[in-house]
Structures are given as C-alpha cells and as structure tokens.
C-alpha cells in the first residue's frame, strides 16, 4: 500500500512539472485563481470572527 501511494505521488509530481513546463502561462493563471480563492476564504473567516465578537 505504501508503494502505491509513493507511485501515485511521483506520478502527480511528474504531471504537475509537465504541465508547468508545457504551458507556464496557464499554470500561473491556475495558481493565481487558487490563491485568490484562499485569500477570499480567509477574508470571509476574518469577517465572520469580527461579527461574532461584535
């Protein structure tokens, strides 16, 4: 089972590297979208906590 996880992890890393190398602009766009999502989620949690305190 541990070997299968290791193989899947290596395959995923190779896929990500292949995607970055073949289309770096698209990869940068996807990373930007991901970080914007994380940022808006963190902002939402912050607003929720602020309203909870008030």
PDB file of N, H, CA, C and O in Angstrom:
ATOM      1  N   UNK A   1       0.821  -1.193   0.000  1.00  0.00           N
ATOM      2  CA  UNK A   1       0.000   0.000   0.000  1.00  0.00           C
ATOM      3  C   UNK A   1       0.866   1.259   0.000  1.00  0.00           C
ATOM      4  O   UNK A   1       0.558   2.235  -0.685  1.00  0.00           O
ATOM      5  N   UNK A   2       1.944   1.227   0.769  1.00  0.00           N
ATOM      6  H   UNK A   2       2.195   0.435   1.326  1.00  0.00           H
ATOM      7  CA  UNK A   2       2.842   2.380   0.818  1.00  0.00           C
ATOM      8  C   UNK A   2       3.505   2.612  -0.538  1.00  0.00           C
ATOM      9  O   UNK A   2       3.734   3.752  -0.940  1.00  0.00           O
ATOM     10  N   UNK A   3       3.810   1.513  -1.238  1.00  0.00           N
ATOM     11  H   UNK A   3       3.624   0.586  -0.911  1.00  0.00           H
ATOM     12  CA  UNK A   3       4.417   1.638  -2.565  1.00  0.00           C
ATOM     13  C   UNK A   3       3.448   2.291  -3.545  1.00  0.00           C
ATOM     14  O   UNK A   3       3.857   3.096  -4.381  1.00  0.00           O
ATOM     15  N   UNK A   4       2.162   1.945  -3.445  1.00  0.00           N
ATOM     16  H   UNK A   4       1.829   1.291  -2.765  1.00  0.00           H
ATOM     17  CA  UNK A   4       1.158   2.524  -4.339  1.00  0.00           C
ATOM     18  C   UNK A   4       1.033   4.024  -4.103  1.00  0.00           C
ATOM     19  O   UNK A   4       0.923   4.793  -5.058  1.00  0.00           O
ATOM     20  N   UNK A   5       1.048   4.443  -2.854  1.00  0.00           N
ATOM     21  H   UNK A   5       1.137   3.818  -2.078  1.00  0.00           H
ATOM     22  CA  UNK A   5       0.977   5.872  -2.528  1.00  0.00           C
ATOM     23  C   UNK A   5       2.186   6.603  -3.093  1.00  0.00           C
ATOM     24  O   UNK A   5       2.066   7.712  -3.616  1.00  0.00           O
ATOM     25  N   UNK A   6       3.350   5.975  -2.985  1.00  0.00           N
ATOM     26  H   UNK A   6       3.448   5.074  -2.561  1.00  0.00           H
ATOM     27  CA  UNK A   6       4.571   6.588  -3.487  1.00  0.00           C
ATOM     28  C   UNK A   6       4.517   6.737  -5.006  1.00  0.00           C
ATOM     29  O   UNK A   6       4.938   7.761  -5.544  1.00  0.00           O
ATOM     30  N   UNK A   7       4.010   5.736  -5.688  1.00  0.00           N
ATOM     31  H   UNK A   7       3.668   4.904  -5.251  1.00  0.00           H
ATOM     32  CA  UNK A   7       3.908   5.785  -7.145  1.00  0.00           C
ATOM     33  C   UNK A   7       2.922   6.875  -7.566  1.00  0.00           C
ATOM     34  O   UNK A   7       3.190   7.630  -8.500  1.00  0.00           O
ATOM     35  N   UNK A   8       1.790   6.956  -6.881  1.00  0.00           N
ATOM     36  H   UNK A   8       1.572   6.342  -6.122  1.00  0.00           H
ATOM     37  CA  UNK A   8       0.789   7.975  -7.204  1.00  0.00           C
ATOM     38  C   UNK A   8       1.365   9.365  -6.961  1.00  0.00           C
ATOM     39  O   UNK A   8       1.146  10.271  -7.765  1.00  0.00           O
ATOM     40  N   UNK A   9       2.093   9.545  -5.869  1.00  0.00           N
ATOM     41  H   UNK A   9       2.270   8.809  -5.216  1.00  0.00           H
ATOM     42  CA  UNK A   9       2.701  10.837  -5.573  1.00  0.00           C
ATOM     43  C   UNK A   9       3.707  11.222  -6.651  1.00  0.00           C
ATOM     44  O   UNK A   9       3.703  12.361  -7.119  1.00  0.00           O
ATOM     45  N   UNK A  10       4.562  10.299  -7.048  1.00  0.00           N
ATOM     46  H   UNK A  10       4.565   9.374  -6.668  1.00  0.00           H
ATOM     47  CA  UNK A  10       5.541  10.577  -8.105  1.00  0.00           C
ATOM     48  C   UNK A  10       4.844  10.914  -9.417  1.00  0.00           C
ATOM     49  O   UNK A  10       5.261  11.835 -10.120  1.00  0.00           O
ATOM     50  N   UNK A  11       3.789  10.178  -9.754  1.00  0.00           N
ATOM     51  H   UNK A  11       3.451   9.430  -9.183  1.00  0.00           H
ATOM     52  CA  UNK A  11       3.046  10.454 -10.990  1.00  0.00           C
ATOM     53  C   UNK A  11       2.428  11.850 -10.946  1.00  0.00           C
ATOM     54  O   UNK A  11       2.432  12.567 -11.947  1.00  0.00           O
ATOM     55  N   UNK A  12       1.904  12.229  -9.798  1.00  0.00           N
ATOM     56  H   UNK A  12       1.901  11.647  -8.985  1.00  0.00           H
ATOM     57  CA  UNK A  12       1.311  13.558  -9.643  1.00  0.00           C
ATOM     58  C   UNK A  12       2.373  14.643  -9.812  1.00  0.00           C
ATOM     59  O   UNK A  12       2.137  15.638 -10.498  1.00  0.00           O
ATOM     60  N   UNK A  13       3.532  14.460  -9.196  1.00  0.00           N
ATOM     61  H   UNK A  13       3.723  13.652  -8.639  1.00  0.00           H
ATOM     62  CA  UNK A  13       4.615  15.443  -9.308  1.00  0.00           C
ATOM     63  C   UNK A  13       5.072  15.566 -10.756  1.00  0.00           C
ATOM     64  O   UNK A  13       5.295  16.674 -11.242  1.00  0.00           O
ATOM     65  N   UNK A  14       5.212  14.450 -11.442  1.00  0.00           N
ATOM     66  H   UNK A  14       5.030  13.549 -11.047  1.00  0.00           H
ATOM     67  CA  UNK A  14       5.616  14.480 -12.853  1.00  0.00           C
ATOM     68  C   UNK A  14       4.556  15.197 -13.685  1.00  0.00           C
ATOM     69  O   UNK A  14       4.899  15.982 -14.569  1.00  0.00           O
ATOM     70  N   UNK A  15       3.296  14.947 -13.422  1.00  0.00           N
ATOM     71  H   UNK A  15       3.017  14.310 -12.704  1.00  0.00           H
ATOM     72  CA  UNK A  15       2.215  15.609 -14.152  1.00  0.00           C
ATOM     73  C   UNK A  15       2.258  17.117 -13.933  1.00  0.00           C
ATOM     74  O   UNK A  15       2.137  17.888 -14.885  1.00  0.00           O
ATOM     75  N   UNK A  16       2.432  17.537 -12.680  1.00  0.00           N
ATOM     76  H   UNK A  16       2.531  16.910 -11.907  1.00  0.00           H
ATOM     77  CA  UNK A  16       2.482  18.974 -12.381  1.00  0.00           C
ATOM     78  C   UNK A  16       3.678  19.619 -13.081  1.00  0.00           C
ATOM     79  O   UNK A  16       3.539  20.681 -13.688  1.00  0.00           O
ATOM     80  N   UNK A  17       4.835  18.994 -13.004  1.00  0.00           N
ATOM     81  H   UNK A  17       4.948  18.131 -12.512  1.00  0.00           H
ATOM     82  CA  UNK A  17       6.013  19.544 -13.675  1.00  0.00           C
ATOM     83  C   UNK A  17       5.818  19.605 -15.188  1.00  0.00           C
ATOM     84  O   UNK A  17       6.205  20.587 -15.820  1.00  0.00           O
ATOM     85  N   UNK A  18       5.229  18.581 -15.766  1.00  0.00           N
ATOM     86  H   UNK A  18       4.915  17.783 -15.252  1.00  0.00           H
ATOM     87  CA  UNK A  18       4.956  18.566 -17.207  1.00  0.00           C
ATOM     88  C   UNK A  18       4.014  19.702 -17.587  1.00  0.00           C
ATOM     89  O   UNK A  18       4.222  20.381 -18.592  1.00  0.00           O
ATOM     90  N   UNK A  19       2.981  19.902 -16.781  1.00  0.00           N
ATOM     91  H   UNK A  19       2.812  19.350 -15.964  1.00  0.00           H
ATOM     92  CA  UNK A  19       2.027  20.968 -17.057  1.00  0.00           C
ATOM     93  C   UNK A  19       2.698  22.335 -16.968  1.00  0.00           C
ATOM     94  O   UNK A  19       2.454  23.198 -17.811  1.00  0.00           O
ATOM     95  N   UNK A  20       3.532  22.539 -15.966  1.00  0.00           N
ATOM     96  H   UNK A  20       3.730  21.838 -15.281  1.00  0.00           H
ATOM     97  CA  UNK A  20       4.220  23.821 -15.804  1.00  0.00           C
ATOM     98  C   UNK A  20       5.178  24.076 -16.964  1.00  0.00           C
ATOM     99  O   UNK A  20       5.269  25.199 -17.460  1.00  0.00           O
ATOM    100  N   UNK A  21       5.879  23.056 -17.390  1.00  0.00           N
ATOM    101  H   UNK A  21       5.804  22.143 -16.988  1.00  0.00           H
ATOM    102  CA  UNK A  21       6.856  23.222 -18.461  1.00  0.00           C
ATOM    103  C   UNK A  21       6.170  23.464 -19.804  1.00  0.00           C
ATOM    104  O   UNK A  21       6.627  24.296 -20.589  1.00  0.00           O
ATOM    105  N   UNK A  22       5.086  22.753 -20.076  1.00  0.00           N
ATOM    106  H   UNK A  22       4.714  22.077 -19.438  1.00  0.00           H
ATOM    107  CA  UNK A  22       4.448  22.875 -21.386  1.00  0.00           C
ATOM    108  C   UNK A  22       3.577  24.115 -21.525  1.00  0.00           C
ATOM    109  O   UNK A  22       3.457  24.649 -22.628  1.00  0.00           O
ATOM    110  N   UNK A  23       2.970  24.588 -20.450  1.00  0.00           N
ATOM    111  H   UNK A  23       3.068  24.155 -19.555  1.00  0.00           H
ATOM    112  CA  UNK A  23       2.149  25.799 -20.542  1.00  0.00           C
ATOM    113  C   UNK A  23       2.273  26.613 -19.260  1.00  0.00           C
ATOM    114  O   UNK A  23       1.397  26.567 -18.397  1.00  0.00           O
ATOM    115  N   UNK A  24       3.363  27.356 -19.144  1.00  0.00           N
ATOM    116  H   UNK A  24       4.075  27.394 -19.844  1.00  0.00           H
ATOM    117  CA  UNK A  24       3.589  28.107 -17.904  1.00  0.00           C
ATOM    118  C   UNK A  24       2.566  29.221 -17.675  1.00  0.00           C
ATOM    119  O   UNK A  24       2.239  29.521 -16.527  1.00  0.00           O
ATOM    120  N   UNK A  25       2.055  29.842 -18.745  1.00  0.00           N
ATOM    121  H   UNK A  25       2.321  29.598 -19.678  1.00  0.00           H
ATOM    122  CA  UNK A  25       1.082  30.919 -18.566  1.00  0.00           C
ATOM    123  C   UNK A  25      -0.199  30.363 -17.964  1.00  0.00           C
ATOM    124  O   UNK A  25      -0.743  30.947 -17.027  1.00  0.00           O
ATOM    125  N   UNK A  26      -0.683  29.259 -18.480  1.00  0.00           N
ATOM    126  H   UNK A  26      -0.242  28.785 -19.242  1.00  0.00           H
ATOM    127  CA  UNK A  26      -1.909  28.641 -17.943  1.00  0.00           C
ATOM    128  C   UNK A  26      -1.686  28.199 -16.498  1.00  0.00           C
ATOM    129  O   UNK A  26      -2.576  28.354 -15.663  1.00  0.00           O
ATOM    130  N   UNK A  27      -0.521  27.656 -16.196  1.00  0.00           N
ATOM    131  H   UNK A  27       0.202  27.529 -16.875  1.00  0.00           H
ATOM    132  CA  UNK A  27      -0.213  27.228 -14.832  1.00  0.00           C
ATOM    133  C   UNK A  27      -0.213  28.418 -13.883  1.00  0.00           C
ATOM    134  O   UNK A  27      -0.717  28.324 -12.765  1.00  0.00           O
ATOM    135  N   UNK A  28       0.353  29.536 -14.327  1.00  0.00           N
ATOM    136  H   UNK A  28       0.762  29.613 -15.236  1.00  0.00           H
ATOM    137  CA  UNK A  28       0.371  30.738 -13.489  1.00  0.00           C
ATOM    138  C   UNK A  28      -1.050  31.239 -13.247  1.00  0.00           C
ATOM    139  O   UNK A  28      -1.378  31.679 -12.145  1.00  0.00           O
ATOM    140  N   UNK A  29      -1.886  31.174 -14.271  1.00  0.00           N
ATOM    141  H   UNK A  29      -1.620  30.816 -15.166  1.00  0.00           H
ATOM    142  CA  UNK A  29      -3.282  31.586 -14.098  1.00  0.00           C
ATOM    143  C   UNK A  29      -4.000  30.708 -13.081  1.00  0.00           C
ATOM    144  O   UNK A  29      -4.754  31.210 -12.248  1.00  0.00           O
ATOM    145  N   UNK A  30      -3.769  29.413 -13.146  1.00  0.00           N
ATOM    146  H   UNK A  30      -3.156  29.005 -13.823  1.00  0.00           H
ATOM    147  CA  UNK A  30      -4.414  28.492 -12.202  1.00  0.00           C
ATOM    148  C   UNK A  30      -3.935  28.726 -10.777  1.00  0.00           C
ATOM    149  O   UNK A  30      -4.731  28.670  -9.839  1.00  0.00           O
ATOM    150  N   UNK A  31      -2.649  28.986 -10.607  1.00  0.00           N
ATOM    151  H   UNK A  31      -2.003  29.032 -11.369  1.00  0.00           H
ATOM    152  CA  UNK A  31      -2.123  29.270  -9.271  1.00  0.00           C
ATOM    153  C   UNK A  31      -2.719  30.562  -8.738  1.00  0.00           C
ATOM    154  O   UNK A  31      -3.069  30.654  -7.561  1.00  0.00           O
ATOM    155  N   UNK A  32      -2.834  31.565  -9.610  1.00  0.00           N
ATOM    156  H   UNK A  32      -2.550  31.491 -10.566  1.00  0.00           H
ATOM    157  CA  UNK A  32      -3.419  32.845  -9.187  1.00  0.00           C
ATOM    158  C   UNK A  32      -4.864  32.654  -8.742  1.00  0.00           C
ATOM    159  O   UNK A  32      -5.276  33.210  -7.723  1.00  0.00           O
ATOM    160  N   UNK A  33      -5.632  31.881  -9.489  1.00  0.00           N
ATOM    161  H   UNK A  33      -5.298  31.430 -10.316  1.00  0.00           H
ATOM    162  CA  UNK A  33      -7.023  31.607  -9.111  1.00  0.00           C
ATOM    163  C   UNK A  33      -7.081  30.886  -7.768  1.00  0.00           C
ATOM    164  O   UNK A  33      -7.932  31.190  -6.932  1.00  0.00           O
ATOM    165  N   UNK A  34      -6.188  29.942  -7.565  1.00  0.00           N
ATOM    166  H   UNK A  34      -5.497  29.695  -8.244  1.00  0.00           H
ATOM    167  CA  UNK A  34      -6.143  29.215  -6.294  1.00  0.00           C
ATOM    168  C   UNK A  34      -5.837  30.127  -5.119  1.00  0.00           C
ATOM    169  O   UNK A  34      -6.486  30.042  -4.076  1.00  0.00           O
ATOM    170  N   UNK A  35      -4.853  30.999  -5.285  1.00  0.00           N
ATOM    171  H   UNK A  35      -4.326  31.068  -6.132  1.00  0.00           H
ATOM    172  CA  UNK A  35      -4.505  31.914  -4.198  1.00  0.00           C
ATOM    173  C   UNK A  35      -5.600  32.941  -3.947  1.00  0.00           C
ATOM    174  O   UNK A  35      -5.828  33.336  -2.804  1.00  0.00           O
ATOM    175  N   UNK A  36      -6.282  33.379  -5.010  1.00  0.00           N
ATOM    176  H   UNK A  36      -6.096  33.058  -5.939  1.00  0.00           H
ATOM    177  CA  UNK A  36      -7.403  34.303  -4.819  1.00  0.00           C
ATOM    178  C   UNK A  36      -8.519  33.623  -4.027  1.00  0.00           C
ATOM    179  O   UNK A  36      -9.152  34.252  -3.179  1.00  0.00           O
ATOM    180  N   UNK A  37      -8.756  32.350  -4.299  1.00  0.00           N
ATOM    181  H   UNK A  37      -8.242  31.839  -4.988  1.00  0.00           H
ATOM    182  CA  UNK A  37      -9.769  31.601  -3.554  1.00  0.00           C
ATOM    183  C   UNK A  37      -9.407  31.463  -2.086  1.00  0.00           C
ATOM    184  O   UNK A  37     -10.253  31.642  -1.210  1.00  0.00           O
ATOM    185  N   UNK A  38      -8.146  31.144  -1.821  1.00  0.00           N
ATOM    186  H   UNK A  38      -7.459  30.998  -2.533  1.00  0.00           H
ATOM    187  CA  UNK A  38      -7.691  31.017  -0.434  1.00  0.00           C
ATOM    188  C   UNK A  38      -7.786  32.366   0.276  1.00  0.00           C
ATOM    189  O   UNK A  38      -8.188  32.441   1.437  1.00  0.00           O
ATOM    190  N   UNK A  39      -7.414  33.425  -0.436  1.00  0.00           N
ATOM    191  H   UNK A  39      -7.088  33.363  -1.379  1.00  0.00           H
ATOM    192  CA  UNK A  39      -7.458  34.769   0.148  1.00  0.00           C
ATOM    193  C   UNK A  39      -8.886  35.174   0.490  1.00  0.00           C
ATOM    194  O   UNK A  39      -9.136  35.713   1.568  1.00  0.00           O
ATOM    195  N   UNK A  40      -9.818  34.921  -0.412  1.00  0.00           N
ATOM    196  H   UNK A  40      -9.615  34.483  -1.288  1.00  0.00           H
ATOM    197  CA  UNK A  40     -11.204  35.306  -0.140  1.00  0.00           C
ATOM    198  C   UNK A  40     -11.800  34.454   0.983  1.00  0.00           C
ATOM    199  O   UNK A  40     -12.617  34.942   1.764  1.00  0.00           O
ATOM    200  N   UNK A  41     -11.397  33.199   1.066  1.00  0.00           N
ATOM    201  H   UNK A  41     -10.733  32.803   0.432  1.00  0.00           H
ATOM    202  CA  UNK A  41     -11.873  32.351   2.161  1.00  0.00           C
ATOM    203  C   UNK A  41     -11.346  32.866   3.504  1.00  0.00           C
ATOM    204  O   UNK A  41     -12.087  32.917   4.486  1.00  0.00           O
ATOM    205  N   UNK A  42     -10.080  33.241   3.544  1.00  0.00           N
ATOM    206  H   UNK A  42      -9.479  33.199   2.746  1.00  0.00           H
ATOM    207  CA  UNK A  42      -9.500  33.773   4.780  1.00  0.00           C
ATOM    208  C   UNK A  42     -10.168  35.090   5.159  1.00  0.00           C
ATOM    209  O   UNK A  42     -10.409  35.351   6.338  1.00  0.00           O
ATOM    210  N   UNK A  43     -10.466  35.913   4.169  1.00  0.00           N
ATOM    211  H   UNK A  43     -10.270  35.701   3.211  1.00  0.00           H
ATOM    212  CA  UNK A  43     -11.147  37.178   4.432  1.00  0.00           C
ATOM    213  C   UNK A  43     -12.546  36.918   4.989  1.00  0.00           C
ATOM    214  O   UNK A  43     -12.988  37.607   5.908  1.00  0.00           O
ATOM    215  N   UNK A  44     -13.234  35.934   4.438  1.00  0.00           N
ATOM    216  H   UNK A  44     -12.875  35.374   3.691  1.00  0.00           H
ATOM    217  CA  UNK A  44     -14.564  35.580   4.937  1.00  0.00           C
ATOM    218  C   UNK A  44     -14.523  35.102   6.379  1.00  0.00           C
ATOM    219  O   UNK A  44     -15.387  35.461   7.179  1.00  0.00           O
ATOM    220  N   UNK A  45     -13.536  34.303   6.710  1.00  0.00           N
ATOM    221  H   UNK A  45     -12.834  34.011   6.059  1.00  0.00           H
ATOM    222  CA  UNK A  45     -13.391  33.822   8.090  1.00  0.00           C
ATOM    223  C   UNK A  45     -13.103  34.999   9.015  1.00  0.00           C
ATOM    224  O   UNK A  45     -13.643  35.071  10.119  1.00  0.00           O
ATOM    225  N   UNK A  46     -12.259  35.916   8.568  1.00  0.00           N
ATOM    226  H   UNK A  46     -11.821  35.857   7.671  1.00  0.00           H
ATOM    227  CA  UNK A  46     -11.954  37.096   9.370  1.00  0.00           C
ATOM    228  C   UNK A  46     -13.180  37.951   9.621  1.00  0.00           C
ATOM    229  O   UNK A  46     -13.397  38.418  10.739  1.00  0.00           O
ATOM    230  N   UNK A  47     -13.984  38.160   8.585  1.00  0.00           N
ATOM    231  H   UNK A  47     -13.808  37.780   7.676  1.00  0.00           H
ATOM    232  CA  UNK A  47     -15.215  38.938   8.748  1.00  0.00           C
ATOM    233  C   UNK A  47     -16.191  38.235   9.689  1.00  0.00           C
ATOM    234  O   UNK A  47     -16.854  38.881  10.500  1.00  0.00           O
ATOM    235  N   UNK A  48     -16.274  36.918   9.577  1.00  0.00           N
ATOM    236  H   UNK A  48     -15.735  36.394   8.918  1.00  0.00           H
ATOM    237  CA  UNK A  48     -17.151  36.149  10.450  1.00  0.00           C
ATOM    238  C   UNK A  48     -16.720  36.291  11.902  1.00  0.00           C
ATOM    239  O   UNK A  48     -17.555  36.514  12.778  1.00  0.00           O
ATOM    240  N   UNK A  49     -15.437  36.164  12.160  1.00  0.00           N
ATOM    241  H   UNK A  49     -14.758  35.983  11.447  1.00  0.00           H
ATOM    242  CA  UNK A  49     -14.936  36.285  13.528  1.00  0.00           C
ATOM    243  C   UNK A  49     -15.165  37.689  14.077  1.00  0.00           C
ATOM    244  O   UNK A  49     -15.504  37.854  15.249  1.00  0.00           O
ATOM    245  N   UNK A  50     -14.978  38.707  13.224  1.00  0.00           N
ATOM    246  H   UNK A  50     -14.702  38.573  12.272  1.00  0.00           H
ATOM    247  CA  UNK A  50     -15.211  40.080  13.652  1.00  0.00           C
ATOM    248  C   UNK A  50     -16.669  40.288  14.030  1.00  0.00           C
ATOM    249  O   UNK A  50     -16.964  40.900  15.056  1.00  0.00           O
ATOM    250  N   UNK A  51     -17.572  39.788  13.215  1.00  0.00           N
ATOM    251  H   UNK A  51     -17.332  39.291  12.381  1.00  0.00           H
ATOM    252  CA  UNK A  51     -19.007  39.924  13.521  1.00  0.00           C
ATOM    253  C   UNK A  51     -19.390  39.098  14.746  1.00  0.00           C
ATOM    254  O   UNK A  51     -20.287  39.481  15.497  1.00  0.00           O
ATOM    255  N   UNK A  52     -18.731  37.995  14.945  1.00  0.00           N
ATOM    256  H   UNK A  52     -18.003  37.685  14.334  1.00  0.00           H
ATOM    257  CA  UNK A  52     -19.001  37.156  16.100  1.00  0.00           C
ATOM    258  C   UNK A  52     -18.610  37.864  17.390  1.00  0.00           C
ATOM    259  O   UNK A  52     -19.304  37.755  18.401  1.00  0.00           O
ATOM    260  N   UNK A  53     -17.497  38.590  17.352  1.00  0.00           N
ATOM    261  H   UNK A  53     -16.933  38.679  16.531  1.00  0.00           H
ATOM    262  CA  UNK A  53     -17.042  39.327  18.527  1.00  0.00           C
ATOM    263  C   UNK A  53     -17.961  40.510  18.800  1.00  0.00           C
ATOM    264  O   UNK A  53     -18.262  40.801  19.957  1.00  0.00           O
ATOM    265  N   UNK A  54     -18.410  41.197  17.748  1.00  0.00           N
ATOM    266  H   UNK A  54     -18.165  40.960  16.808  1.00  0.00           H
ATOM    267  CA  UNK A  54     -19.296  42.354  17.924  1.00  0.00           C
ATOM    268  C   UNK A  54     -20.633  41.850  18.281  1.00  0.00           C
ATOM    269  O   UNK A  54     -21.557  42.638  18.481  1.00  0.00           O
TER     270      UNK A  54
END
